[in-house]
Amino acid sequence: MIEPQARHVPVLFEVAIEFLGVRPDGKYVDCTLGLAGHAEGIVRQLGSAGRMIGFDRDPEALELAAARLDRVRAEMGRRAPKLTLIGEAFSRIADHIAPASVDGILADFGVSSLQFDEARRGFSFQADGPVDMRMDTRSGPTAGQVVNEMSERELANLIYEYGEERRSRTVARAIVRGRPITSTVQLARIVASAAPPMKFGQIHPATRTFQALRIYINRELDEIRDLCEAAPKLLRPSGRFVVISFHSLEDRICKDSFREGARQGIWNILTKKPATAGEEEIERNPRSRSAKLRAAEKQ
Ligand SMILES: C[S@@+](CC[C@H](N)C(=O)[O-])C[C@H]1O[C@@H](n2cnc3c(N)ncnc32)[C@H](O)[C@@H]1O
């Protein structure tokens, strides 16, 4: 079996590390450790006076990230920076970090390949699993509860808003008629039969509905809004905020927040246009196709 770390390729790795501008004695936060690909890059650039703080609300991810970063630090020996890992949502960042105390904050939003590839986590319809989709498996309703219990109207609104699915009403009606829904493949089939692809070669018709459910149950957009608000307060002057998003809803929040911050004299935007993956990276890692990286410096 391939180790999960080996399967996971950090997206826009070099660009992200470059924009963070890691100083060996600096203090950096990775809000989304995942399998710690980016975090390893940061840790390796830090020295013994440096410090890295990592967040992930998925206990399984946090454990794997801890194991990987411990190995890296053991390898670095006396040069290793201090490391603190926090198993909470990054919207709580200000509870753990003092104002104006960090040099860089990185966030690589969305689901990790570990979460996506693991059928039992319920994020994917390629492999059959329970309809779960919680990043934090310790709390909150599952996507299964939402598809089985929410009213048709609310479901339609959710699928429209977070999935940008124009056929949301048809999809919601089919979901309600298809209850009880117990597996991801069953859910995907119901959605696909209600809203078949309109053109050959389009994305799987369930993609938007799965995205909507995932965003809803993990409060993903609120989390990003909270982080965008907290980041400038936690950074020191000249500190960097680097975000990687994977769809337009995530990217829009960051773009608007950066622009508003620039207007108020808080941010100096470093990416006039977002950085994206080149052909070679997309070939190596198809997930990077939709990635957009934005970076800003605290004024
Ligand atoms: C795309 S992966 C990050 C991959 C990571 N950069 C790497 O190189 O391995 C996103 C990770 O962030 C976590 N995550 C997403 N939203 C979060 C939030 N609001 N708070 C804390 N962790 C979150 C997920 O559980 C997932 O493990």
The ligand as a Tripos MOL2 file, in Angstrom:
@<TRIPOS>MOLECULE
LIG
   27    29     1     0     0
SMALL
NO_CHARGES

@<TRIPOS>ATOM
      1 C1         -6.5010   20.5860    1.0230 C.3       1 LIG1
      2 S1         -6.1350   19.8980    2.5640 S.3       1 LIG1
      3 C2         -4.6140   20.6100    2.9880 C.3       1 LIG1
      4 C3         -3.4340   19.8880    2.4180 C.3       1 LIG1
      5 C4         -2.1110   20.3840    2.9600 C.3       1 LIG1
      6 N1         -1.8240   21.7330    2.5630 N.3       1 LIG1
      7 C5         -0.9820   19.4650    2.5580 C.2       1 LIG1
      8 O1         -0.0060   19.9440    1.9700 O.co2     1 LIG1
      9 O2         -1.0580   18.2670    2.8420 O.co2     1 LIG1
     10 C6         -7.2180   20.7410    3.6420 C.3       1 LIG1
     11 C7         -7.1570   20.2880    5.0820 C.3       1 LIG1
     12 O3         -7.6690   21.3390    5.8460 O.3       1 LIG1
     13 C8         -8.5750   20.8720    6.7920 C.3       1 LIG1
     14 N2         -9.5560   21.9340    6.9640 N.ar      1 LIG1
     15 C9        -10.4200   22.3990    6.0380 C.ar      1 LIG1
     16 N3        -11.1550   23.3810    6.5440 N.ar      1 LIG1
     17 C10       -10.7320   23.5530    7.8340 C.ar      1 LIG1
     18 C11       -11.1050   24.4460    8.8840 C.ar      1 LIG1
     19 N4        -12.0490   25.3410    8.7030 N.pl3     1 LIG1
     20 N5        -10.4380   24.3590   10.0490 N.ar      1 LIG1
     21 C12        -9.4470   23.4550   10.2360 C.ar      1 LIG1
     22 N6         -9.0710   22.5690    9.2860 N.ar      1 LIG1
     23 C13        -9.7070   22.6270    8.0980 C.ar      1 LIG1
     24 C14        -9.1480   19.6080    6.2170 C.3       1 LIG1
     25 O4         -9.5640   18.7480    7.2570 O.3       1 LIG1
     26 C15        -7.9920   19.0690    5.4000 C.3       1 LIG1
     27 O5         -7.2460   18.1510    6.1380 O.3       1 LIG1
@<TRIPOS>BOND
     1     1     2 1
     2     2     3 1
     3     2    10 1
     4     3     4 1
     5     4     5 1
     6     5     6 1
     7     5     7 1
     8     7     8 2
     9     7     9 1
    10    10    11 1
    11    11    12 1
    12    11    26 1
    13    12    13 1
    14    13    14 1
    15    13    24 1
    16    14    15 ar
    17    14    23 ar
    18    15    16 ar
    19    16    17 ar
    20    17    18 ar
    21    17    23 ar
    22    18    19 1
    23    18    20 ar
    24    20    21 ar
    25    21    22 ar
    26    22    23 ar
    27    24    25 1
    28    24    26 1
    29    26    27 1
@<TRIPOS>SUBSTRUCTURE
     1 LIG1         1 GROUP 0 **** ****
